[in-house]
């Protein structure tokens, strides 16, 4: 050290830490983002986000495909990749899964050669609780419900049993039945009761008339689908038609255009929805 000078060694000041969310909340998010099954509808079976070790991953694509990014985090490291043109020029339909995704995959593998990925804390180890719930209502699963196991922050788990499934039929609560049926709200503010639609009225729940869809970039066609659902009527079997041609599956594969979806019961009740599908 020279006279009047300072030590040439870099002095690192202590960095204070500040937690922005609980460990359980963070574990819930990473559990969701590390689930390959949850990515199937959007990205398909094989994606750049699939790594030989446990990793939570997320992609993002800006409007008009100006740029995109992808991030992967493990118990030992986090890798982020950005892809784009520095002049802001759009990349002609390149999304996070097809642009930054492959680079993220390679970068994560290289980092893992030097730093052990480690384990991502499970929600259970971080204080979350698991429960079997109904996929439709989110309430505690009953004998007629399509069940799934989900994690919850302590005190936020559902406490009521699902009553939407009754004898093999789905009975929606008034507030959801009104939304699903598209019934207008009462015009007279002095009305004492809320009019709810006739639960026996036959109607298409999915897709809704006027819905607009956009084909996801990079996703396989077999995963770009929408459910075909109807409610009401007499409980008879349904036949579905897309632009006049009968469709025999429970989901319809999106195809660019403005198709008309029609549902017909075997006893004559019918409803239709006109939708728009934009290409990638």
N, C-alpha and C positions, 0 to 999 in steps of 0.2 A: 504494500500500500504506500503510495507516494505521500509526501508531506501535504497536508491540507486536503487530501483526497478521501475517497470512500472505498470500502472493501469492494473488490471486483467480483465477488461472489453475489449472485442474484439472491435477493431476500424475498421470500414468498410469504405474503401475509396470510393469516388465517382467514378462511372463507366460512362465513356463517351459513348454516343450513336452515331451510325453511320448508316444512312439509305443506304441500298444496292440496293433498287429499289423503285419506286414510289408507293404510296398507291393504285393507280389505277391498276398498273401492278400486285401487290400482290392480289388485289381483283379479277382480272381476273383469276389468277391461282387457288385461293381457290374456285371460282365459278365453274370452270371446275371439280376440284377434289371433290366437294360436290354434283355433279349431279348424282343421282342414275341411271338415264336413260342412261347416257354416259357409265356406267359400264356394261350395259346389254350384249353387244356382247362378252365381255371377261369373266364375272363372273356369269351371269345369274340373275334371278329375286331376289332370297334371298341369301344374302352373309353376312359374319361377319362384313362387312363395313357398313351395315345398322344399324343405331342407332336411338333411339327415340328422338334425337335432331339433329340440323343441325351440320354437321361435314364434313370437307374436309379430305379425306383419300387417302393414297398411299401405295402400296406394292412394294416390290422388291425381286428378286430372283437371286442369283449369278449363274454363269455358273457351270454346272454339279451339281446344287442343293447342293452346299457345305453349304450354309446358306441362310436365308431370313429374311426380316424385314417388319414391317408395322407401319405406323404413322397415327395418327388422330389428327386434330387440330380444336378447336372451338374458339368462341370469348373469352373464359375464361381460357382454358388450352390446352396443347399439350401432347399427350401420344405416346411413341414409344416402340416397342417391337422387340427384336432380337431373332431368333431361330437358333440353329445350334449345331454341335458337337465341343467341344473345341479342339479336335485333328484334325479337318478339314475333317473328314470323310463325304462323301456325304450322303444325307438323302433319297435316293431312290425315287426321284420324288416329294418330298414335296416342294411346292412353297409358296410364301408369303401369298396367299389367304387361303391356307389350313394349313399352319404351324403357322406363326405369327398372321394371321388374327383372329382366334378364341380367342387367348390370348388378342389381342388388344381390341376386343369387350368387354370382361369381365373387363379388366383394365379400359377402358373408362367409363363403367357403375359405377364402384366403385369410380373413381375420381369424377364423376358427383354427387355423393351423398354428397360430401364435398365441391366441388367448382362448382358454377353455370356455365353451359356451355356458356351462353351468346349468342349473335347473331354474325354471320359472316357478316362483312360489304358487302353489295351488290356492284357490280361494278358501278351501277348508283350513289350510295351515295359517291363513291370514285372518281367520275369524268369521268367514262367511258360512252360511248354513245352506244345505241342499234340501230340495223338496220336489216331489212329483206333482206337476201341475198339468192343467188342461192346455193343449196347444192353442185352442181357440180363445178361451176366456181368460187364461192366466190365473184362474182360481185353483184351489186344491182339486186334483184330479179325482173324478168319481168313476164308477164301474163302466159307464158308457162313453167316457172321454178318450180322445186320442192323447195319451200321456207323454210327458217328457220330463227329464230331471233338470232342474235349473238351480243356480246359486243365487242367494239373496244376502244383502246386508242384514245383520241381526236386527230384528224388529220390523223389517220391511216385507217379510214373507207373507203370502196370503193366509188368512185365517178362516176364510169361508169356503165351503165345498161348492164345486161348480154345479149350478142348476140350469145350465144352458142346454144340456143334453138330457132329453126325456124320452125314454122308450124308443131310442133309435132316431129321434128327430131333434133338430136344433131349434130351440125357442129363445130368441133374442130378447133382452130387456127392452123396455119401451124406448129408452133413449137411443139405443142402437137400431132397433127395428124402424124407428122414424127416419134415422139417417139412411139405413139400407134401402128403405122403401122410397126414399126421395120425397116424402110428404112435406108440403110447405108448412111453415109455422103458422099458428093462428094469427089472423089479422086483427082481431078484436082484443085489445089489451085487457078488457074487462072479463074475459072468459075465465072461469074459475078452474077449469080442467084443461089439460093438454090433449088434443086429439092425436091418437096414435093410429097408424095404418092398420087396416084389417089384416090380422096375422095369416089369414087364409088366402090373401091376394097373391097370385102367382107373379113372381118378378125375378129378374136376373140380378144377382148380387155382385158377380164378377164375370166379365168386366162391366163397368157402369157406362151408360150411354154418354158419349162425349169424352170418354177417357182418351188421353194421348200418351203414347209410349215411344221410347227411343231405344233402338237396338244398342246394347252395350258393346263397346269396342273391345275386341280381343276375346270375347266369350264365345264358346262353341254354340252353334245354333240350337242344339238339343237342350241347352240350359236357358235359352232366352224364351221362356214360356210364361203364360198367365193361366191362372186357375179358372175353370168354368164352374160357376156355382149359381144355384137358384134356390129360392125359398118360397114358402106358401103353397097354395094349390091343395091338392087332395092327397099328396104323398105318393102319387103314382110315379112310375119310371119316366126319365127324361130322354129326349133325343135332342142333340145339338147340331146346328147347321152353321157353316161359315160361308157366306155368300152363296147360299142355296145348296151347298154340298154338305152331306152329313159327315159329322166328325164324331169318332167313336172313342176318343180318349178324354180323360178328365182335365187335361191341360192342352192349350193350343199354342203351337210354336209361332212366335211373332214373325210376321212377314211384312215388309214395307207395303203400305197402301192404306185404304180406308174401307176395311171389311165391315160387314154387318153380321153380328153374332145373334143367332136366334135359338131360343130354347122352347121346346114343345113337349107337353106332357101327353101321356098316352090317352088321356081323357079330354084332350082338346084345348087346355089352357096354354097360352103362349106369351112370350115377351121377346123383345129384341133390343140390342144395343149397337149403336154405330160408333166405331172407334177409329183412331188414326195412329198409324205406326210409321215412325220416321226411320230411315236407314242410318247406319253409322257414318 
